[in-house]
């Protein structure tokens, strides 16, 4: 019983961690998108999957935070598995 409770808490922490990674990376992309266009910045901040579309359209040599977004999504999905 104790082991199942610990596993459930770990899964909840992984979901929370993945969600926080997604939010941080999404906000980084939104800030850079706001510098180019207000419409794209709002879409990046509000629509979760839009940053993947924005990243595919915008070529930059900077570190790509959308990779972090995908990592956060993976961590969050692993938290949902039992």
Secondary structure, 3 states (H helix, E strand, C coil): CHHHHHHHHHHHHHHHHHHHHHHHHHHHHHHHHHHHCHHHHHHHHHCCCHHHHHHHHCCCCCCCHHHHHHHHHHHHHHHHCC
